[in-house]
Amino acid sequence: MQKNGKLELTWVGKNNKIILEPRILIEKSELSYGDTDSGNMLIRGDNLLALRALEQDFAGEVKCIYIDPPFNTGSRIDSDGNEIGYDDGVEHSVWLKMMSDRLIILHKLLRDDGAIFIHLDNNEADYCRVLADEIFGRRNFMNRITIDSRAPSAFSTVNPGVFKSAEYLLFFAKNRNKLVENPVRVERLPDYAYNNFVINIEDNFCNWKFITVAEAYKQEQTKQFNTPQRALEDYHKFIIGNAYKIFRFTSISDSGAGQATVNLKYESLKKPNEILRLERNNKDDILILNGQQISFYSKNVTIIDGKRCASTILTDIWTDIAWEGIAKEGDVKFKKGKKPERLLRRCIELITKPGEIVLDSFLGSGTTAAVAHKMGRRWIGIELGEHAYTHCKTRLDKVVDGEQSGISKSVGWQGGGGYKFYELASSLLEKHPTIPVYRINETYTFEMICEAICKLEGYTYKLQGEMHGHSSERRFIHITLEPVSGSYVKKIMKEIGEKQSLLIYGVKIQSRLRRPINLEIKKIPKDLLKKCDFQSEVR
């Protein structure tokens, strides 16, 4: 559909706006674990309401978001593990609305140099890409990363057709001009194109002599019998161990290379079989023979997970992350939903540094938080229902205690840190049981009332004398359950300077009350009704 000159994805209910009350978060100290001052947060509750609760304090603060929302495959799983079908056309609109509402808030939470990874399969990936284009901006689309997520088995190949192995990460930046991607290399088999070997590398480069890599290996290999597989493994080890002696010839582009390099290229062509060198400050020297550059394989050998190996730059196709054998990671079972810790590690290391915040609002089995914790990042995880206890908390407690599954050994994880466990408070206002009016929720303490009203009005909740919060150095809020009279206002206003303003929320307000120009008075609950959400929580 085209709207205001732009193409737009539409669906049933897209423009139905819902009021989302920014609920307060209540720490359950008995469920918090380890060092609770670490800044990590595990939140139990509906993720849309939880994101709204985080918006005021964390807008523009989160560096990396990973979400693994429902794939919308056309079936649901009941409590017994049985699939229940549903009308896919209706559910598609519901799914798009669900994602749109959440992505809008997630976009606000991201730092300007932050990014989000949305994990999906073919069912909704293309629609979500268009949806995210609207919210994040098409120019901020970084990559569609294809993940090889499963291998066909004898059972899965019974039915004819193309086996579905791919899943996808939609990778969006908040502002691609500000996002800095960290260099990441992945392990690969040695590149046989590097087939030349310097037998006297210690000598002056002018005297180097070359043979093939195969010949060099043959001269150094042991005479003991090896199986073909073992021989190939030994050959690869030989290449990696001698990478600083192994090279290939690469062409030099007249337009792509520096002028000094191009000049040396043509000088080399006039001096056949002679190695020429271009010395460079703060960079490796360039060696040229017969008009071609000598490129050593050592630049493609690096240490990954503590092992020296052949490597290549990261592409948008990830086939090197094993999904088999991850069932025991974190010591929690999560059939069909668990993601490998290595997958989350790659996303996190690609765009974050230690201490930065990682958020997952579909936490599932807790993988994102577990990996972020082990990597020294701060994290916020949100999960609905019992999974917050049985999976997320269970797993993260073990991480704090130093469990050794997943990426633990490769990152040297030994335990430590901790988190605070939160639950969403219910709405500030509730219906009166006998008369058709709303009242303050009876489960709320006065401190909770103050925090909730501050959040609803956009003030930072912080006690300072008679003030309960502030939105700037000049704007303050005071909340009371006492009658607000002229003398009461006069007493409170003594703490406010001439250039400052005050908002008072009270239950009983004296009529015809004289008010200074820098004072605003609102009534509880009347002036809160439009700010609160009395709908059932969205699932």
C-alpha positions in Angstrom: 0.0 0.0 0.0 1.2 3.5 -0.8 0.7 6.2 1.9 2.0 9.8 1.6 4.1 8.9 -1.4 5.7 6.0 0.5 5.1 2.2 0.3 3.8 0.8 3.6 3.0 -2.6 4.9 -0.6 -2.7 6.2 -2.6 -5.3 8.2 -5.8 -5.6 10.1 -5.5 -3.6 13.3 -2.3 -1.8 12.5 -3.7 1.6 13.4 -5.5 0.4 16.6 -3.6 2.3 19.3 -3.4 0.8 22.7 -2.7 2.7 26.0 0.3 1.2 27.7 0.7 2.3 31.3 4.4 2.4 32.2 4.3 0.0 35.1 6.8 0.0 37.9 9.2 -2.9 38.5 9.2 -4.5 41.9 12.4 -6.3 43.0 11.9 -9.7 44.5 15.0 -9.6 46.6 14.5 -13.2 47.7 14.9 -14.2 44.0 17.8 -11.9 43.2 21.1 -13.7 43.1 24.8 -13.0 43.5 26.1 -9.4 43.3 22.8 -7.5 42.9 24.7 -4.2 42.3 26.0 -5.5 38.9 23.2 -3.7 37.0 21.8 -6.9 35.5 18.0 -7.3 35.4 15.8 -10.4 35.1 12.2 -9.4 34.6 9.2 -11.6 34.8 6.1 -10.3 33.0 4.6 -9.5 29.6 7.4 -8.2 27.5 5.5 -5.3 25.9 4.5 -3.9 29.4 8.1 -4.6 30.7 9.6 -2.7 27.7 7.3 0.2 28.5 8.4 0.1 32.1 12.1 0.3 31.0 11.5 3.1 28.5 11.9 6.1 30.7 15.2 4.9 32.4 16.8 3.1 29.5 15.8 5.0 26.4 19.0 5.4 24.3 21.1 3.2 26.7 21.0 -0.3 25.2 23.9 -1.2 22.8 22.7 -4.6 21.5 19.2 -6.2 21.3 18.7 -9.8 20.3 15.2 -11.2 20.1 13.9 -14.6 19.1 10.2 -14.0 18.7 7.6 -16.7 17.8 8.2 -17.8 14.3 4.5 -18.0 13.6 4.8 -21.4 11.9 1.1 -22.1 11.8 0.8 -24.1 14.9 0.9 -23.8 18.7 2.1 -26.2 21.3 -0.2 -26.9 24.3 1.1 -27.9 27.8 1.3 -31.5 26.8 3.5 -30.8 23.8 0.6 -31.3 21.2 0.3 -29.0 18.3 -2.9 -26.9 18.0 -3.8 -25.4 14.7 -5.2 -21.9 14.2 -6.4 -19.5 11.4 -3.1 -18.4 10.0 -4.6 -15.3 8.2 -5.9 -13.9 11.5 -2.7 -14.8 13.4 -0.5 -13.2 10.8 -2.1 -9.8 11.5 -1.9 -10.4 15.2 1.8 -11.3 14.8 2.6 -8.2 12.8 0.8 -6.0 15.4 2.6 -7.8 18.2 6.0 -7.2 16.6 5.3 -3.6 15.6 4.3 -2.5 19.1 7.5 -4.1 20.5 9.9 -2.9 17.8 8.8 0.7 18.3 9.8 0.6 21.9 13.0 -1.4 21.2 14.1 1.2 18.7 13.7 3.9 21.5 15.8 1.8 23.9 18.7 1.5 21.5 21.7 3.8 21.7 22.4 5.8 18.5 25.4 3.4 17.9 23.4 0.3 18.8 21.8 -2.4 16.8 19.2 -5.2 16.9 19.2 -8.8 15.7 15.8 -10.3 15.0 15.9 -14.1 14.7 13.2 -15.6 12.4 12.6 -18.3 9.7 10.9 -18.1 6.4 7.4 -17.8 7.8 7.7 -14.1 8.8 11.2 -12.9 8.0 10.3 -11.1 4.8 7.3 -9.3 6.4 9.3 -8.4 9.4 12.1 -7.0 7.2 9.5 -4.6 5.6 8.1 -3.8 9.1 11.5 -3.1 10.5 12.3 -0.9 7.5 9.4 1.4 8.5 10.6 1.6 12.2 14.4 1.6 11.9 14.6 3.1 8.4 15.6 1.2 5.3 19.0 2.8 5.2 19.8 1.3 8.6 19.4 -2.3 7.4 22.8 -3.9 7.8 22.5 -7.6 6.8 20.2 -10.5 6.4 22.3 -13.2 8.0 21.6 -16.8 7.0 22.2 -19.4 9.6 22.5 -23.1 8.9 20.4 -24.2 11.9 19.8 -27.9 11.4 21.1 -30.9 9.4 18.7 -33.3 7.6 18.4 -36.7 9.3 17.0 -40.0 8.0 13.7 -39.2 9.6 13.5 -35.6 8.3 14.2 -36.6 4.7 11.3 -39.1 4.4 9.1 -36.5 2.8 10.1 -35.2 -0.7 11.1 -31.6 -1.3 13.8 -29.1 -0.2 14.8 -29.6 3.4 14.4 -26.4 5.4 17.7 -25.7 7.1 18.0 -21.9 7.1 17.0 -19.4 9.8 17.8 -15.7 9.6 19.0 -12.7 11.6 17.6 -9.4 10.4 20.4 -7.0 11.5 19.4 -3.4 11.8 21.4 -0.4 13.2 19.8 2.5 15.0 22.0 4.7 12.9 24.4 2.9 10.6 26.7 6.0 10.4 27.4 5.6 14.1 27.5 1.8 14.4 31.0 0.4 14.6 31.3 -3.3 13.9 34.1 -5.1 15.7 36.3 -7.3 13.5 35.3 -11.0 13.8 37.0 -13.9 12.0 35.8 -17.4 11.8 37.6 -20.7 11.5 37.9 -22.4 8.1 40.0 -25.1 6.3 43.4 -23.9 5.1 43.4 -22.1 1.7 45.3 -24.3 -0.8 45.8 -21.3 -3.1 48.7 -20.4 -0.8 50.9 -23.0 -2.3 54.5 -21.6 -2.1 56.9 -22.2 0.7 60.1 -20.3 1.6 62.7 -22.8 2.8 65.1 -20.2 4.1 62.8 -17.5 5.6 65.5 -16.4 8.1 67.8 -15.3 5.2 67.7 -11.9 3.5 64.6 -11.8 1.3 66.9 -11.3 -1.7 68.1 -14.9 -1.2 64.9 -16.7 -0.6 64.3 -20.0 -2.3 60.9 -21.5 -2.9 59.3 -24.9 -3.1 55.7 -26.0 -3.0 53.9 -26.5 0.3 53.3 -30.1 -0.6 57.0 -30.7 -1.1 57.9 -28.9 2.2 55.4 -31.1 4.0 56.7 -34.3 2.4 60.3 -33.4 3.6 59.2 -32.8 7.2 56.5 -35.5 7.7 57.3 -38.5 9.9 57.6 -41.9 8.3 55.0 -43.5 10.5 51.9 -44.8 8.9 48.9 -42.5 9.1 45.3 -43.0 8.0 44.2 -40.6 5.1 42.2 -38.6 7.6 45.1 -38.3 10.1 47.4 -37.4 7.2 45.1 -34.6 6.1 44.8 -33.3 9.7 48.6 -33.3 10.0 48.9 -31.5 6.7 46.6 -28.8 7.9 48.6 -28.4 11.2 51.7 -28.1 9.1 50.2 -25.2 7.1 49.0 -23.4 10.2 52.3 -23.9 12.0 54.3 -22.6 9.1 52.0 -19.9 7.9 54.7 -17.3 8.1 56.7 -19.2 5.4 53.7 -19.9 3.1 52.6 -17.4 0.5 50.8 -16.9 -2.8 51.3 -14.4 -5.6 48.6 -11.8 -5.9 48.1 -9.3 -8.8 48.5 -5.5 -8.2 45.8 -3.3 -9.6 47.0 -0.1 -11.2 43.9 1.8 -10.0 43.5 0.1 -6.6 47.0 0.0 -5.2 49.0 3.0 -4.0 51.2 4.8 -6.5 54.4 3.7 -4.8 53.3 0.0 -5.1 52.3 0.4 -8.7 55.7 2.0 -9.5 57.5 -0.9 -7.8 55.4 -3.4 -9.8 56.6 -2.0 -13.1 60.2 -1.8 -11.8 59.9 -5.5 -10.8 58.8 -6.5 -14.3 62.1 -5.1 -15.6 64.0 -7.2 -13.1 62.8 -10.8 -13.5 63.2 -13.2 -10.6 64.4 -10.5 -8.3 62.4 -9.7 -5.1 61.9 -5.9 -4.5 60.7 -4.4 -1.3 58.6 -1.3 -0.5 59.2 -0.2 3.1 56.2 1.5 4.9 55.9 3.2 8.2 53.5 1.5 10.7 52.6 -1.1 8.1 54.0 -4.3 6.8 56.5 -4.0 4.0 55.4 -5.0 0.5 57.4 -7.6 -1.4 57.1 -7.9 -5.2 58.4 -10.6 -7.5 57.9 -10.5 -11.3 55.2 -7.8 -11.0 53.2 -9.7 -8.3 52.9 -9.2 -4.6 54.1 -11.9 -2.2 51.2 -12.4 0.3 51.9 -14.6 3.3 49.3 -16.8 4.8 50.1 -15.7 8.4 47.6 -12.9 8.0 44.8 -15.5 7.7 45.8 -17.5 10.8 44.5 -16.4 14.2 43.6 -17.6 17.6 39.9 -18.5 18.0 38.6 -20.0 21.2 42.1 -20.6 22.4 43.1 -22.5 19.2 45.5 -21.3 16.5 43.6 -21.9 13.2 43.1 -20.9 9.6 40.5 -18.2 9.5 38.5 -15.9 7.2 36.5 -12.7 7.6 32.9 -13.1 8.8 30.3 -13.1 6.0 26.5 -13.0 6.1 26.2 -16.8 5.9 27.0 -18.6 9.2 27.5 -22.4 8.7 30.1 -22.9 11.4 27.9 -22.9 14.5 26.9 -26.3 15.6 23.3 -26.7 16.8 23.7 -30.4 17.7 24.6 -31.1 21.3 23.3 -27.8 22.7 20.5 -29.5 24.7 22.6 -29.5 27.9 23.8 -25.9 27.6 22.9 -24.1 30.8 21.5 -27.4 32.2 17.9 -26.4 31.2 15.8 -28.1 28.5 13.9 -26.0 26.0 12.7 -28.2 23.1 13.0 -26.6 19.7 13.6 -23.1 21.2 17.1 -23.1 22.6 19.8 -21.2 20.6 23.5 -22.1 20.8 25.6 -19.9 23.1 28.1 -19.5 20.3 25.4 -17.8 18.1 24.7 -15.2 20.8 28.4 -14.7 21.5 28.9 -13.8 17.8 26.1 -11.3 17.8 27.3 -9.7 21.0 31.0 -9.6 20.1 30.2 -8.1 16.7 28.8 -4.8 18.1 29.5 -4.5 21.8 32.3 -4.0 24.3 32.5 -5.2 28.0 30.2 -3.2 30.3 27.6 -2.3 27.5 24.0 -3.3 27.8 22.5 -6.3 26.0 18.7 -6.8 26.0 16.5 -9.8 25.1 12.7 -9.4 25.5 11.9 -12.9 24.4 14.4 -14.5 26.8 13.2 -18.1 26.5 15.7 -20.4 28.1 18.0 -17.5 29.1 20.7 -18.0 26.5 21.2 -14.3 25.7 21.6 -13.2 29.3 23.8 -16.2 30.1 26.2 -15.4 27.2 26.2 -11.6 27.9 27.0 -12.4 31.6 30.0 -14.6 30.7 31.2 -12.0 28.2 31.2 -9.2 30.9 28.3 -7.3 29.4 25.4 -5.9 31.4 22.1 -7.5 30.5 18.3 -7.1 30.7 16.2 -10.2 30.1 12.4 -10.4 30.0 10.4 -13.6 30.1 6.7 -14.3 30.7 5.3 -16.9 33.1 6.9 -19.9 34.8 9.9 -19.9 32.3 11.3 -16.9 34.2 11.7 -19.2 37.2 12.2 -22.7 35.8 14.5 -21.8 32.9 15.9 -18.3 33.1 16.6 -18.0 36.8 17.8 -21.6 37.1 20.2 -21.1 34.3 21.5 -17.7 35.4 22.0 -18.8 39.0 24.3 -21.5 37.6 26.1 -19.0 35.4 26.9 -16.9 38.5 28.1 -20.0 40.2 30.5 -20.7 37.3 28.8 -23.4 35.2 31.1 -24.7 32.4 28.8 -25.4 29.4 28.5 -23.5 26.2 31.1 -20.8 25.7 32.4 -20.9 29.3 35.8 -22.5 28.6 36.4 -20.5 25.4 35.9 -17.1 27.3 37.6 -18.3 30.5 34.4 -18.0 32.6 34.8 -18.9 36.3 31.7 -17.4 37.8 30.8 -14.2 39.5 28.5 -11.2 39.2 24.8 -11.4 39.8 21.4 -9.8 39.0 18.2 -8.4 40.4 14.9 -10.2 39.8 11.9 -8.0 39.1 8.2 -8.6 38.5 5.8 -6.1 36.9 3.5 -4.4 39.3 -0.2 -4.4 38.5 -1.9 -1.2 37.3 -1.8 1.7 39.7 -5.6 2.1 39.6 -8.2 -0.6 40.0 -12.0 -0.7 39.8 -13.8 -0.2 43.1 -15.6 -3.5 44.1 -18.9 -1.8 44.9 -19.2 1.5 43.0 -18.4 2.4 39.4 -15.2 4.3 40.0 -11.5 3.7 40.1 -9.3 3.8 43.1 -5.6 3.3 44.0 -4.6 -0.3 43.9 -4.8 -1.6 47.4 -1.6 -3.6 47.0 0.4 -0.4 46.5 2.4 1.1 49.3 2.9 4.8 49.4 6.4 4.5 48.0 5.0 2.5 45.1 2.3 5.1 44.5 5.0 7.8 44.3 7.2 5.8 42.0 4.2 4.9 39.7 3.0 8.5 39.4 6.5 9.8 38.7 6.8 7.3 35.9 3.4 8.2 34.5 4.3 11.8 34.5 7.8 11.3 33.1 9.6 12.3 36.3 12.6 10.5 37.8 11.6 9.0 41.2 14.1 10.3 43.8 13.3 11.5 47.3 14.8 14.9 48.0 13.3 16.7 51.1 9.5 17.0 50.4 10.0 16.3 46.7 9.4 12.8 45.3 10.9 13.3 41.9 12.2 15.6 39.2 12.3 15.9 35.4 15.0 18.6 35.3 16.8 20.9 37.7 13.7 23.2 37.6 10.7 20.8 37.6 9.7 18.8 40.7 6.8 16.6 41.8 5.3 16.1 45.3 2.7 13.4 46.0 0.5 13.3 49.1 -2.5 11.4 50.5 -3.2 14.3 52.9 -5.7 17.1 52.1 -4.1 19.8 49.9 -5.0 23.1 51.5 -3.7 26.6 51.2 -1.4 26.2 54.2 -0.2 22.8 52.9 0.7 24.3 49.5 2.5 27.2 51.3 4.6 24.8 53.3 5.6 22.7 50.3 6.3 25.7 48.1 9.0 26.9 50.5 11.3 24.3 49.0 10.8 25.6 45.4 12.9 28.5 44.0 11.5 31.4 42.0 12.6 29.8 38.7 11.5 26.3 39.6 8.1 24.7 39.1 6.1 22.1 41.1 3.5 19.5 40.4 1.4 18.3 43.3 -0.7 15.1 43.1 -3.2 14.8 45.9 -6.4 12.8 46.8 -8.3 15.6 48.3 -7.9 19.1 46.9 -9.4 22.2 48.6 -11.8 24.0 46.2 -10.9 27.5 44.9 -7.3 27.1 46.0 -5.1 30.0 45.1 -2.1 28.7 43.1 1.2 30.4 42.3 2.0 30.6 38.6 4.7 27.9 39.0 2.4 25.4 40.7 0.2 22.8 39.1 -2.1 20.6 41.1 -3.7 17.3 39.9 -6.1 14.9 41.6 -5.8 11.2 42.3 -7.3 9.2 40.6 -9.1 11.6 38.2 -6.0 13.0 36.4 -4.4 9.5 36.2 -7.3 7.7 34.4 -6.1 8.5 30.8 -2.6 7.5 31.7 -3.4 4.0 33.0 -4.1 0.8 31.2 -7.1 -1.2 32.3 -6.9 -3.8 29.5 -5.7 -7.3 30.1 -2.0 -7.9 29.5 -1.0 -8.6 25.9 0.4 -12.1 25.4 
